[in-house]
Amino acid sequence: MTDSLTRRRMVQLTAGAAVVGLAGCTGTQNNDGGTPTESGHDDTDTESGHSDEEDGHDDEGGHDEAVGAPSDAAEVNMITEDGGYHFEPHVVRVNVGGTVTWHNESGSHSTTAYHSDNDQPQLVPDGAAAWDSGIVSEQGATFEHTFETEGVYHYYCTPHESLGMIGSVIVGEPDPHEQVALEDPPADKPERVREKLEELNGMVSTALGDDHE
């Protein structure tokens, strides 16, 4: 009787050891040879999995979130970051009579309308008022402008226009086919500026429900 019990106990222990051994092998080898974490995930994947998100800004602006419905107020950050110069977001939308406030997050920038009063081609609605903040260098400084005329407005940063620091404001519910700003970019502008304006025109047209090429 004692021998029988002892033999049975040995079989149970041996079987348990085998199960533990198999469990220990599961997940120890990944296809890429990485070291798993306790949850079975590869540490190397965890470290690199967010790398594409580290730089949230695409120089071409393709990452921008969809433009929402008009509101009474909108905010835009002016940013110098890693050698890049950005208005963020690139396109905002307000109601007629709405106000846009620009915040200088870093660097020295301006927000300046493409308007004849600023010695620029007109890329704002007919009869719309111009604005120009001048160069803003103090971190945290703000500038605001209230938009009384419905339409699409393009604007730029005086020192960084040639580097593509250009943005747009949509006011109200304008007809995209009647907007001066959405016509072909001025031929006398540098290629980088023209490319940015074309990109913004595409974003604005999409926001206004005009997706045709």
C-alpha positions, 0 to 999 in steps of 0.5 A: 500500500505504501509503495503504491502511494509513493509510486502514484505521488512520483507520477504526479510530481513528474507530470507537474514538472513537465507542465511547468517546463512547457509553460517556461518554454512558451513565449521565450522565443519571438520570431525576431529574437526579442526578449519578451516581457512578463506579458509575452510582448517584445520589449523592443516592439514596445520601445519602438512602437510609438516612434512614428508618433513622436513627431506628430507634425508632418512638414506637409501637414498631412497629419492635421485633424479634420476641420470641425464646424464653425465656432465663435472662437478658435486658437492657433499656436505659433511654434518653432520646433526641431528646426521647423516652423508651424501654425497649429492647427493649419486650418481653423473655422469660426462663425462670422464675427468669430475671433481667432487668437494666435499664441506664440509658443516658441520662436519669433513669428507673425500672423499676417494676412495675404492682403494688398494692405500688407503688400501681398497678393489677395488671398482673402475675401473681397472687402475683408479687413487685413491684419498683421501682428508684427513680429511676436517674440515673447513666449506666451504672447497672443494676438487676435483678430475678429472676422466679419466677412464670410470666406476663406483667408490665407495668412503667413508668418513674415520671417518663415513664409518661404519655409511653408509657415502658412495657415488658413481661416474659414469663416462661416459657410462660404461657397468654395467656388467663389473664394479667391484664396482657393484659386491657383496660388500666385505664380510669383511665389516660391515653389515651397509657398505655392505647394503649401497653399495648394495643400491648404486649398485641399484641406479647406475644400474638403472641410467645405465638402468640395472634394473634387480634384 
